[in-house]
């Protein structure tokens, strides 16, 4: 069964990873992650990517990198059903 929530949650994932999402949003994402290996992989990848970027002398993760990750996941999700 496809996870219709995935793309909805992706919109909030960056806030969640940054610790800026509301508690209710965090709870919703964590509930979904418990049940969705695809999104767990995305969160894991995003966290590692953000961690690596923060080791560099750049203040923020470029939007282009974030968009690329989300686009890659969206493609994988669409082709995997
Ligand atoms: Zn998902």
PDB file of the backbone (N, CA, C, O) and the ligand in Angstrom, with CONECT records:
HET     ZN  A 101       1
ATOM      1  N   UNK A   1       0.840  -1.192   0.000  1.00  0.00           N
ATOM      2  CA  UNK A   1       0.000   0.000   0.000  1.00  0.00           C
ATOM      3  C   UNK A   1       0.881   1.251   0.000  1.00  0.00           C
ATOM      4  O   UNK A   1       1.839   1.348   0.767  1.00  0.00           O
ATOM      5  N   UNK A   2       0.554   2.173  -0.843  1.00  0.00           N
ATOM      6  CA  UNK A   2       1.336   3.411  -0.919  1.00  0.00           C
ATOM      7  C   UNK A   2       1.097   4.256   0.323  1.00  0.00           C
ATOM      8  O   UNK A   2       0.020   4.242   0.918  1.00  0.00           O
ATOM      9  N   UNK A   3       2.123   4.982   0.687  1.00  0.00           N
ATOM     10  CA  UNK A   3       2.011   5.880   1.828  1.00  0.00           C
ATOM     11  C   UNK A   3       1.659   7.274   1.321  1.00  0.00           C
ATOM     12  O   UNK A   3       2.532   8.033   0.900  1.00  0.00           O
ATOM     13  N   UNK A   4       0.385   7.596   1.366  1.00  0.00           N
ATOM     14  CA  UNK A   4      -0.041   8.900   0.877  1.00  0.00           C
ATOM     15  C   UNK A   4       0.515  10.032   1.728  1.00  0.00           C
ATOM     16  O   UNK A   4       0.591  11.174   1.276  1.00  0.00           O
ATOM     17  N   UNK A   5       0.908   9.714   2.968  1.00  0.00           N
ATOM     18  CA  UNK A   5       1.403  10.756   3.861  1.00  0.00           C
ATOM     19  C   UNK A   5       2.816  11.194   3.530  1.00  0.00           C
ATOM     20  O   UNK A   5       3.245  12.261   3.971  1.00  0.00           O
ATOM     21  N   UNK A   6       3.554  10.396   2.763  1.00  0.00           N
ATOM     22  CA  UNK A   6       4.974  10.663   2.587  1.00  0.00           C
ATOM     23  C   UNK A   6       5.237  12.074   2.072  1.00  0.00           C
ATOM     24  O   UNK A   6       6.008  12.824   2.671  1.00  0.00           O
ATOM     25  N   UNK A   7       4.603  12.430   0.974  1.00  0.00           N
ATOM     26  CA  UNK A   7       4.904  13.738   0.393  1.00  0.00           C
ATOM     27  C   UNK A   7       4.420  14.855   1.303  1.00  0.00           C
ATOM     28  O   UNK A   7       5.045  15.913   1.388  1.00  0.00           O
ATOM     29  N   UNK A   8       3.317  14.620   1.974  1.00  0.00           N
ATOM     30  CA  UNK A   8       2.811  15.593   2.941  1.00  0.00           C
ATOM     31  C   UNK A   8       3.839  15.813   4.050  1.00  0.00           C
ATOM     32  O   UNK A   8       4.112  16.948   4.441  1.00  0.00           O
ATOM     33  N   UNK A   9       4.403  14.719   4.547  1.00  0.00           N
ATOM     34  CA  UNK A   9       5.366  14.827   5.634  1.00  0.00           C
ATOM     35  C   UNK A   9       6.685  15.419   5.168  1.00  0.00           C
ATOM     36  O   UNK A   9       7.363  16.109   5.929  1.00  0.00           O
ATOM     37  N   UNK A  10       7.050  15.153   3.928  1.00  0.00           N
ATOM     38  CA  UNK A  10       8.313  15.684   3.415  1.00  0.00           C
ATOM     39  C   UNK A  10       8.364  17.203   3.525  1.00  0.00           C
ATOM     40  O   UNK A  10       9.429  17.782   3.737  1.00  0.00           O
ATOM     41  N   UNK A  11       7.212  17.842   3.380  1.00  0.00           N
ATOM     42  CA  UNK A  11       7.172  19.291   3.465  1.00  0.00           C
ATOM     43  C   UNK A  11       7.617  19.777   4.842  1.00  0.00           C
ATOM     44  O   UNK A  11       8.122  20.891   4.983  1.00  0.00           O
ATOM     45  N   UNK A  12       7.425  18.929   5.859  1.00  0.00           N
ATOM     46  CA  UNK A  12       7.770  19.325   7.227  1.00  0.00           C
ATOM     47  C   UNK A  12       9.076  18.709   7.705  1.00  0.00           C
ATOM     48  O   UNK A  12       9.546  19.011   8.802  1.00  0.00           O
ATOM     49  N   UNK A  13       9.665  17.844   6.878  1.00  0.00           N
ATOM     50  CA  UNK A  13      10.832  17.100   7.353  1.00  0.00           C
ATOM     51  C   UNK A  13      12.004  18.008   7.703  1.00  0.00           C
ATOM     52  O   UNK A  13      12.688  17.782   8.701  1.00  0.00           O
ATOM     53  N   UNK A  14      12.239  19.033   6.891  1.00  0.00           N
ATOM     54  CA  UNK A  14      13.401  19.876   7.160  1.00  0.00           C
ATOM     55  C   UNK A  14      13.230  20.605   8.486  1.00  0.00           C
ATOM     56  O   UNK A  14      14.188  20.759   9.243  1.00  0.00           O
ATOM     57  N   UNK A  15      11.996  21.058   8.770  1.00  0.00           N
ATOM     58  CA  UNK A  15      11.734  21.688  10.063  1.00  0.00           C
ATOM     59  C   UNK A  15      11.918  20.686  11.198  1.00  0.00           C
ATOM     60  O   UNK A  15      12.468  21.005  12.252  1.00  0.00           O
ATOM     61  N   UNK A  16      11.443  19.465  10.952  1.00  0.00           N
ATOM     62  CA  UNK A  16      11.563  18.410  11.965  1.00  0.00           C
ATOM     63  C   UNK A  16      13.028  18.141  12.288  1.00  0.00           C
ATOM     64  O   UNK A  16      13.412  18.058  13.455  1.00  0.00           O
ATOM     65  N   UNK A  17      13.842  18.006  11.240  1.00  0.00           N
ATOM     66  CA  UNK A  17      15.259  17.711  11.433  1.00  0.00           C
ATOM     67  C   UNK A  17      15.972  18.892  12.086  1.00  0.00           C
ATOM     68  O   UNK A  17      16.891  18.711  12.884  1.00  0.00           O
ATOM     69  N   UNK A  18      15.540  20.097  11.739  1.00  0.00           N
ATOM     70  CA  UNK A  18      16.140  21.286  12.342  1.00  0.00           C
ATOM     71  C   UNK A  18      15.651  21.524  13.764  1.00  0.00           C
ATOM     72  O   UNK A  18      16.146  22.416  14.454  1.00  0.00           O
ATOM     73  N   UNK A  19      14.677  20.723  14.204  1.00  0.00           N
ATOM     74  CA  UNK A  19      14.139  20.905  15.547  1.00  0.00           C
ATOM     75  C   UNK A  19      13.189  22.078  15.640  1.00  0.00           C
ATOM     76  O   UNK A  19      12.935  22.591  16.730  1.00  0.00           O
ATOM     77  N   UNK A  20      12.657  22.514  14.493  1.00  0.00           N
ATOM     78  CA  UNK A  20      11.808  23.703  14.475  1.00  0.00           C
ATOM     79  C   UNK A  20      10.332  23.376  14.265  1.00  0.00           C
ATOM     80  O   UNK A  20       9.488  24.272  14.262  1.00  0.00           O
ATOM     81  N   UNK A  21      10.024  22.091  14.089  1.00  0.00           N
ATOM     82  CA  UNK A  21       8.631  21.727  13.867  1.00  0.00           C
ATOM     83  C   UNK A  21       7.870  21.735  15.197  1.00  0.00           C
ATOM     84  O   UNK A  21       8.447  21.527  16.263  1.00  0.00           O
ATOM     85  N   UNK A  22       6.562  21.981  15.104  1.00  0.00           N
ATOM     86  CA  UNK A  22       5.715  21.955  16.292  1.00  0.00           C
ATOM     87  C   UNK A  22       5.654  20.535  16.860  1.00  0.00           C
ATOM     88  O   UNK A  22       5.858  19.557  16.141  1.00  0.00           O
ATOM     89  N   UNK A  23       5.369  20.441  18.164  1.00  0.00           N
ATOM     90  CA  UNK A  23       5.315  19.126  18.805  1.00  0.00           C
ATOM     91  C   UNK A  23       4.344  18.191  18.101  1.00  0.00           C
ATOM     92  O   UNK A  23       4.625  17.004  17.938  1.00  0.00           O
ATOM     93  N   UNK A  24       3.195  18.729  17.683  1.00  0.00           N
ATOM     94  CA  UNK A  24       2.200  17.877  17.033  1.00  0.00           C
ATOM     95  C   UNK A  24       2.723  17.363  15.701  1.00  0.00           C
ATOM     96  O   UNK A  24       2.434  16.235  15.302  1.00  0.00           O
ATOM     97  N   UNK A  25       3.500  18.204  15.013  1.00  0.00           N
ATOM     98  CA  UNK A  25       4.075  17.789  13.730  1.00  0.00           C
ATOM     99  C   UNK A  25       5.135  16.722  13.966  1.00  0.00           C
ATOM    100  O   UNK A  25       5.204  15.738  13.229  1.00  0.00           O
ATOM    101  N   UNK A  26       5.968  16.916  15.002  1.00  0.00           N
ATOM    102  CA  UNK A  26       6.993  15.914  15.331  1.00  0.00           C
ATOM    103  C   UNK A  26       6.340  14.567  15.631  1.00  0.00           C
ATOM    104  O   UNK A  26       6.814  13.525  15.179  1.00  0.00           O
ATOM    105  N   UNK A  27       5.267  14.596  16.383  1.00  0.00           N
ATOM    106  CA  UNK A  27       4.589  13.354  16.754  1.00  0.00           C
ATOM    107  C   UNK A  27       4.034  12.658  15.515  1.00  0.00           C
ATOM    108  O   UNK A  27       4.106  11.436  15.386  1.00  0.00           O
ATOM    109  N   UNK A  28       3.482  13.455  14.613  1.00  0.00           N
ATOM    110  CA  UNK A  28       2.918  12.884  13.384  1.00  0.00           C
ATOM    111  C   UNK A  28       4.031  12.257  12.547  1.00  0.00           C
ATOM    112  O   UNK A  28       3.873  11.154  12.024  1.00  0.00           O
ATOM    113  N   UNK A  29       5.144  12.955  12.424  1.00  0.00           N
ATOM    114  CA  UNK A  29       6.261  12.448  11.626  1.00  0.00           C
ATOM    115  C   UNK A  29       6.825  11.184  12.268  1.00  0.00           C
ATOM    116  O   UNK A  29       7.098  10.208  11.570  1.00  0.00           O
ATOM    117  N   UNK A  30       7.001  11.191  13.591  1.00  0.00           N
ATOM    118  CA  UNK A  30       7.584  10.021  14.247  1.00  0.00           C
ATOM    119  C   UNK A  30       6.662   8.806  14.140  1.00  0.00           C
ATOM    120  O   UNK A  30       7.125   7.673  14.005  1.00  0.00           O
ATOM    121  N   UNK A  31       5.368   9.054  14.202  1.00  0.00           N
ATOM    122  CA  UNK A  31       4.415   7.963  14.037  1.00  0.00           C
ATOM    123  C   UNK A  31       4.546   7.377  12.622  1.00  0.00           C
ATOM    124  O   UNK A  31       4.517   6.161  12.436  1.00  0.00           O
ATOM    125  N   UNK A  32       4.688   8.248  11.652  1.00  0.00           N
ATOM    126  CA  UNK A  32       4.823   7.778  10.279  1.00  0.00           C
ATOM    127  C   UNK A  32       6.163   7.052  10.085  1.00  0.00           C
ATOM    128  O   UNK A  32       6.224   6.025   9.408  1.00  0.00           O
ATOM    129  N   UNK A  33       7.218   7.583  10.673  1.00  0.00           N
ATOM    130  CA  UNK A  33       8.542   6.972  10.503  1.00  0.00           C
ATOM    131  C   UNK A  33       8.570   5.555  11.065  1.00  0.00           C
ATOM    132  O   UNK A  33       9.262   4.681  10.544  1.00  0.00           O
ATOM    133  N   UNK A  34       7.812   5.344  12.129  1.00  0.00           N
ATOM    134  CA  UNK A  34       7.778   4.017  12.735  1.00  0.00           C
ATOM    135  C   UNK A  34       7.248   2.981  11.763  1.00  0.00           C
ATOM    136  O   UNK A  34       7.516   1.787  11.897  1.00  0.00           O
ATOM    137  N   UNK A  35       6.495   3.452  10.785  1.00  0.00           N
ATOM    138  CA  UNK A  35       5.799   2.546   9.870  1.00  0.00           C
ATOM    139  C   UNK A  35       6.312   2.628   8.438  1.00  0.00           C
ATOM    140  O   UNK A  35       5.843   1.889   7.572  1.00  0.00           O
ATOM    141  N   UNK A  36       7.272   3.519   8.175  1.00  0.00           N
ATOM    142  CA  UNK A  36       7.653   3.771   6.785  1.00  0.00           C
ATOM    143  C   UNK A  36       9.169   3.787   6.630  1.00  0.00           C
ATOM    144  O   UNK A  36       9.822   4.776   6.966  1.00  0.00           O
ATOM    145  N   UNK A  37       9.722   2.705   6.128  1.00  0.00           N
ATOM    146  CA  UNK A  37      11.176   2.597   5.969  1.00  0.00           C
ATOM    147  C   UNK A  37      11.692   3.617   4.958  1.00  0.00           C
ATOM    148  O   UNK A  37      12.814   4.105   5.091  1.00  0.00           O
ATOM    149  N   UNK A  38      10.888   3.943   3.952  1.00  0.00           N
ATOM    150  CA  UNK A  38      11.326   4.917   2.948  1.00  0.00           C
ATOM    151  C   UNK A  38      11.609   6.270   3.599  1.00  0.00           C
ATOM    152  O   UNK A  38      12.641   6.892   3.347  1.00  0.00           O
ATOM    153  N   UNK A  39      10.688   6.707   4.426  1.00  0.00           N
ATOM    154  CA  UNK A  39      10.866   8.011   5.052  1.00  0.00           C
ATOM    155  C   UNK A  39      11.983   7.962   6.107  1.00  0.00           C
ATOM    156  O   UNK A  39      12.696   8.947   6.303  1.00  0.00           O
ATOM    157  N   UNK A  40      12.131   6.818   6.782  1.00  0.00           N
ATOM    158  CA  UNK A  40      13.263   6.691   7.706  1.00  0.00           C
ATOM    159  C   UNK A  40      14.577   6.877   6.957  1.00  0.00           C
ATOM    160  O   UNK A  40      15.497   7.526   7.454  1.00  0.00           O
ATOM    161  N   UNK A  41      14.659   6.309   5.771  1.00  0.00           N
ATOM    162  CA  UNK A  41      15.874   6.447   4.961  1.00  0.00           C
ATOM    163  C   UNK A  41      16.092   7.904   4.557  1.00  0.00           C
ATOM    164  O   UNK A  41      17.221   8.393   4.544  1.00  0.00           O
ATOM    165  N   UNK A  42      15.005   8.586   4.229  1.00  0.00           N
ATOM    166  CA  UNK A  42      15.120   9.992   3.838  1.00  0.00           C
ATOM    167  C   UNK A  42      15.606  10.826   5.015  1.00  0.00           C
ATOM    168  O   UNK A  42      16.499  11.659   4.864  1.00  0.00           O
ATOM    169  N   UNK A  43      15.015  10.602   6.193  1.00  0.00           N
ATOM    170  CA  UNK A  43      15.420  11.360   7.379  1.00  0.00           C
ATOM    171  C   UNK A  43      16.880  11.086   7.703  1.00  0.00           C
ATOM    172  O   UNK A  43      17.636  12.002   8.027  1.00  0.00           O
ATOM    173  N   UNK A  44      17.270   9.821   7.613  1.00  0.00           N
ATOM    174  CA  UNK A  44      18.649   9.448   7.905  1.00  0.00           C
ATOM    175  C   UNK A  44      19.607  10.160   6.946  1.00  0.00           C
ATOM    176  O   UNK A  44      20.638  10.691   7.358  1.00  0.00           O
ATOM    177  N   UNK A  45      19.243  10.160   5.658  1.00  0.00           N
ATOM    178  CA  UNK A  45      20.083  10.801   4.646  1.00  0.00           C
ATOM    179  C   UNK A  45      20.152  12.302   4.859  1.00  0.00           C
ATOM    180  O   UNK A  45      21.222  12.906   4.777  1.00  0.00           O
ATOM    181  N   UNK A  46      18.997  12.900   5.133  1.00  0.00           N
ATOM    182  CA  UNK A  46      18.971  14.347   5.352  1.00  0.00           C
ATOM    183  C   UNK A  46      19.809  14.722   6.569  1.00  0.00           C
ATOM    184  O   UNK A  46      20.547  15.707   6.544  1.00  0.00           O
ATOM    185  N   UNK A  47      19.689  13.932   7.634  1.00  0.00           N
ATOM    186  CA  UNK A  47      20.446  14.243   8.849  1.00  0.00           C
ATOM    187  C   UNK A  47      21.939  14.163   8.589  1.00  0.00           C
ATOM    188  O   UNK A  47      22.702  15.030   9.017  1.00  0.00           O
ATOM    189  N   UNK A  48      22.354  13.109   7.879  1.00  0.00           N
ATOM    190  CA  UNK A  48      23.782  12.967   7.569  1.00  0.00           C
ATOM    191  C   UNK A  48      24.254  14.106   6.682  1.00  0.00           C
ATOM    192  O   UNK A  48      25.342  14.650   6.875  1.00  0.00           O
ATOM    193  N   UNK A  49      23.422  14.462   5.702  1.00  0.00           N
ATOM    194  CA  UNK A  49      23.798  15.531   4.786  1.00  0.00           C
ATOM    195  C   UNK A  49      23.933  16.849   5.527  1.00  0.00           C
ATOM    196  O   UNK A  49      24.901  17.586   5.335  1.00  0.00           O
ATOM    197  N   UNK A  50      22.953  17.142   6.376  1.00  0.00           N
ATOM    198  CA  UNK A  50      22.986  18.392   7.131  1.00  0.00           C
ATOM    199  C   UNK A  50      24.180  18.389   8.082  1.00  0.00           C
ATOM    200  O   UNK A  50      24.854  19.406   8.243  1.00  0.00           O
ATOM    201  N   UNK A  51      24.437  17.248   8.707  1.00  0.00           N
ATOM    202  CA  UNK A  51      25.578  17.142   9.608  1.00  0.00           C
ATOM    203  C   UNK A  51      26.876  17.441   8.866  1.00  0.00           C
ATOM    204  O   UNK A  51      27.728  18.183   9.354  1.00  0.00           O
ATOM    205  N   UNK A  52      27.012  16.850   7.679  1.00  0.00           N
ATOM    206  CA  UNK A  52      28.231  17.066   6.896  1.00  0.00           C
ATOM    207  C   UNK A  52      28.362  18.526   6.492  1.00  0.00           C
ATOM    208  O   UNK A  52      29.448  19.103   6.550  1.00  0.00           O
ATOM    209  N   UNK A  53      27.234  19.122   6.077  1.00  0.00           N
ATOM    210  CA  UNK A  53      27.283  20.524   5.683  1.00  0.00           C
ATOM    211  C   UNK A  53      27.691  21.408   6.856  1.00  0.00           C
ATOM    212  O   UNK A  53      28.378  22.416   6.691  1.00  0.00           O
ATOM    213  N   UNK A  54      27.253  21.003   8.035  1.00  0.00           N
ATOM    214  CA  UNK A  54      27.570  21.844   9.196  1.00  0.00           C
ATOM    215  C   UNK A  54      29.028  21.739   9.601  1.00  0.00           C
ATOM    216  O   UNK A  54      29.527  22.561  10.369  1.00  0.00           O
ATOM    217  N   UNK A  55      29.713  20.723   9.080  1.00  0.00           N
ATOM    218  CA  UNK A  55      31.153  20.637   9.311  1.00  0.00           C
ATOM    219  C   UNK A  55      31.906  21.623   8.430  1.00  0.00           C
ATOM    220  O   UNK A  55      33.064  21.950   8.689  1.00  0.00           O
ATOM    221  N   UNK A  56      31.230  22.091   7.384  1.00  0.00           N
ATOM    222  CA  UNK A  56      31.854  23.037   6.465  1.00  0.00           C
ATOM    223  C   UNK A  56      31.575  24.456   6.932  1.00  0.00           C
ATOM    224  O   UNK A  56      30.622  24.700   7.672  1.00  0.00           O
ATOM    225  N   UNK A  57      32.411  25.388   6.497  1.00  0.00           N
ATOM    226  CA  UNK A  57      32.222  26.785   6.922  1.00  0.00           C
ATOM    227  C   UNK A  57      31.114  27.484   6.160  1.00  0.00           C
ATOM    228  O   UNK A  57      31.258  28.643   5.770  1.00  0.00           O
ATOM    229  N   UNK A  58      29.994  26.777   5.944  1.00  0.00           N
ATOM    230  CA  UNK A  58      28.836  27.388   5.306  1.00  0.00           C
ATOM    231  C   UNK A  58      27.721  27.449   6.345  1.00  0.00           C
ATOM    232  O   UNK A  58      27.513  26.491   7.089  1.00  0.00           O
ATOM    233  N   UNK A  59      27.017  28.547   6.400  1.00  0.00           N
ATOM    234  CA  UNK A  59      26.023  28.733   7.467  1.00  0.00           C
ATOM    235  C   UNK A  59      24.786  27.865   7.330  1.00  0.00           C
ATOM    236  O   UNK A  59      24.197  27.480   8.341  1.00  0.00           O
ATOM    237  N   UNK A  60      24.375  27.547   6.115  1.00  0.00           N
ATOM    238  CA  UNK A  60      23.132  26.801   5.943  1.00  0.00           C
ATOM    239  C   UNK A  60      23.259  25.781   4.828  1.00  0.00           C
ATOM    240  O   UNK A  60      24.119  25.885   3.953  1.00  0.00           O
ATOM    241  N   UNK A  61      22.385  24.799   4.884  1.00  0.00           N
ATOM    242  CA  UNK A  61      22.283  23.839   3.780  1.00  0.00           C
ATOM    243  C   UNK A  61      21.655  24.556   2.591  1.00  0.00           C
ATOM    244  O   UNK A  61      20.565  25.117   2.706  1.00  0.00           O
ATOM    245  N   UNK A  62      22.338  24.539   1.455  1.00  0.00           N
ATOM    246  CA  UNK A  62      21.761  25.229   0.288  1.00  0.00           C
ATOM    247  C   UNK A  62      20.413  24.643  -0.091  1.00  0.00           C
ATOM    248  O   UNK A  62      20.206  23.432  -0.023  1.00  0.00           O
ATOM    249  N   UNK A  63      19.499  25.517  -0.491  1.00  0.00           N
ATOM    250  CA  UNK A  63      18.176  25.064  -0.909  1.00  0.00           C
ATOM    251  C   UNK A  63      18.279  24.046  -2.041  1.00  0.00           C
ATOM    252  O   UNK A  63      17.479  23.113  -2.114  1.00  0.00           O
ATOM    253  N   UNK A  64      19.259  24.222  -2.920  1.00  0.00           N
ATOM    254  CA  UNK A  64      19.362  23.334  -4.073  1.00  0.00           C
ATOM    255  C   UNK A  64      19.644  21.905  -3.628  1.00  0.00           C
ATOM    256  O   UNK A  64      19.121  20.960  -4.218  1.00  0.00           O
ATOM    257  N   UNK A  65      20.464  21.734  -2.595  1.00  0.00           N
ATOM    258  CA  UNK A  65      20.775  20.394  -2.112  1.00  0.00           C
ATOM    259  C   UNK A  65      19.540  19.769  -1.484  1.00  0.00           C
ATOM    260  O   UNK A  65      19.264  18.586  -1.683  1.00  0.00           O
ATOM    261  N   UNK A  66      18.813  20.552  -0.740  1.00  0.00           N
ATOM    262  CA  UNK A  66      17.596  20.063  -0.100  1.00  0.00           C
ATOM    263  C   UNK A  66      16.576  19.660  -1.168  1.00  0.00           C
ATOM    264  O   UNK A  66      15.950  18.604  -1.076  1.00  0.00           O
ATOM    265  N   UNK A  67      16.421  20.503  -2.167  1.00  0.00           N
ATOM    266  CA  UNK A  67      15.461  20.232  -3.242  1.00  0.00           C
ATOM    267  C   UNK A  67      15.858  18.978  -4.010  1.00  0.00           C
ATOM    268  O   UNK A  67      14.997  18.202  -4.423  1.00  0.00           O
ATOM    269  N   UNK A  68      17.162  18.778  -4.203  1.00  0.00           N
ATOM    270  CA  UNK A  68      17.630  17.586  -4.915  1.00  0.00           C
ATOM    271  C   UNK A  68      17.270  16.332  -4.148  1.00  0.00           C
ATOM    272  O   UNK A  68      16.822  15.350  -4.740  1.00  0.00           O
ATOM    273  N   UNK A  69      17.457  16.348  -2.846  1.00  0.00           N
ATOM    274  CA  UNK A  69      17.141  15.182  -2.029  1.00  0.00           C
ATOM    275  C   UNK A  69      15.650  14.876  -2.086  1.00  0.00           C
ATOM    276  O   UNK A  69      15.248  13.723  -2.238  1.00  0.00           O
ATOM    277  N   UNK A  70      14.847  15.905  -1.964  1.00  0.00           N
ATOM    278  CA  UNK A  70      13.398  15.705  -1.983  1.00  0.00           C
ATOM    279  C   UNK A  70      12.957  15.217  -3.360  1.00  0.00           C
ATOM    280  O   UNK A  70      12.093  14.346  -3.465  1.00  0.00           O
ATOM    281  N   UNK A  71      13.548  15.777  -4.414  1.00  0.00           N
ATOM    282  CA  UNK A  71      13.204  15.351  -5.764  1.00  0.00           C
ATOM    283  C   UNK A  71      13.587  13.887  -5.962  1.00  0.00           C
ATOM    284  O   UNK A  71      12.839  13.126  -6.575  1.00  0.00           O
ATOM    285  N   UNK A  72      14.748  13.493  -5.447  1.00  0.00           N
ATOM    286  CA  UNK A  72      15.205  12.121  -5.598  1.00  0.00           C
ATOM    287  C   UNK A  72      14.244  11.174  -4.888  1.00  0.00           C
ATOM    288  O   UNK A  72      13.914  10.110  -5.412  1.00  0.00           O
ATOM    289  N   UNK A  73      13.804  11.558  -3.713  1.00  0.00           N
ATOM    290  CA  UNK A  73      12.888  10.701  -2.969  1.00  0.00           C
ATOM    291  C   UNK A  73      11.540  10.624  -3.665  1.00  0.00           C
ATOM    292  O   UNK A  73      10.954   9.546  -3.767  1.00  0.00           O
ATOM    293  N   UNK A  74      11.050  11.740  -4.138  1.00  0.00           N
ATOM    294  CA  UNK A  74       9.755  11.767  -4.820  1.00  0.00           C
ATOM    295  C   UNK A  74       9.783  10.859  -6.037  1.00  0.00           C
ATOM    296  O   UNK A  74       8.814  10.151  -6.310  1.00  0.00           O
ATOM    297  N   UNK A  75      10.890  10.877  -6.768  1.00  0.00           N
ATOM    298  CA  UNK A  75      11.038  10.016  -7.938  1.00  0.00           C
ATOM    299  C   UNK A  75      11.019   8.548  -7.518  1.00  0.00           C
ATOM    300  O   UNK A  75      10.335   7.732  -8.135  1.00  0.00           O
ATOM    301  N   UNK A  76      11.766   8.217  -6.475  1.00  0.00           N
ATOM    302  CA  UNK A  76      11.839   6.833  -6.022  1.00  0.00           C
ATOM    303  C   UNK A  76      10.466   6.361  -5.557  1.00  0.00           C
ATOM    304  O   UNK A  76      10.071   5.224  -5.815  1.00  0.00           O
ATOM    305  N   UNK A  77       9.746   7.237  -4.874  1.00  0.00           N
ATOM    306  CA  UNK A  77       8.441   6.894  -4.359  1.00  0.00           C
ATOM    307  C   UNK A  77       7.459   6.653  -5.505  1.00  0.00           C
ATOM    308  O   UNK A  77       6.654   5.724  -5.451  1.00  0.00           O
ATOM    309  N   UNK A  78       7.525   7.480  -6.526  1.00  0.00           N
ATOM    310  CA  UNK A  78       6.594   7.360  -7.647  1.00  0.00           C
ATOM    311  C   UNK A  78       6.853   6.096  -8.457  1.00  0.00           C
ATOM    312  O   UNK A  78       5.918   5.485  -8.973  1.00  0.00           O
ATOM    313  N   UNK A  79       8.121   5.701  -8.570  1.00  0.00           N
ATOM    314  CA  UNK A  79       8.458   4.555  -9.393  1.00  0.00           C
ATOM    315  C   UNK A  79       8.362   3.251  -8.622  1.00  0.00           C
ATOM    316  O   UNK A  79       8.424   2.172  -9.211  1.00  0.00           O
ATOM    317  N   UNK A  80       8.211   3.345  -7.306  1.00  0.00           N
ATOM    318  CA  UNK A  80       8.228   2.127  -6.493  1.00  0.00           C
ATOM    319  C   UNK A  80       6.863   1.534  -6.216  1.00  0.00           C
ATOM    320  O   UNK A  80       6.757   0.505  -5.547  1.00  0.00           O
ATOM    321  N   UNK A  81       5.806   2.176  -6.727  1.00  0.00           N
ATOM    322  CA  UNK A  81       4.471   1.703  -6.393  1.00  0.00           C
ATOM    323  C   UNK A  81       3.902   0.777  -7.434  1.00  0.00           C
ATOM    324  O   UNK A  81       2.777   0.298  -7.286  1.00  0.00           O
TER     325      UNK A  81
HETATM  326 ZN    ZN A 101       6.664   7.619   4.318  1.00  0.00          ZN
END
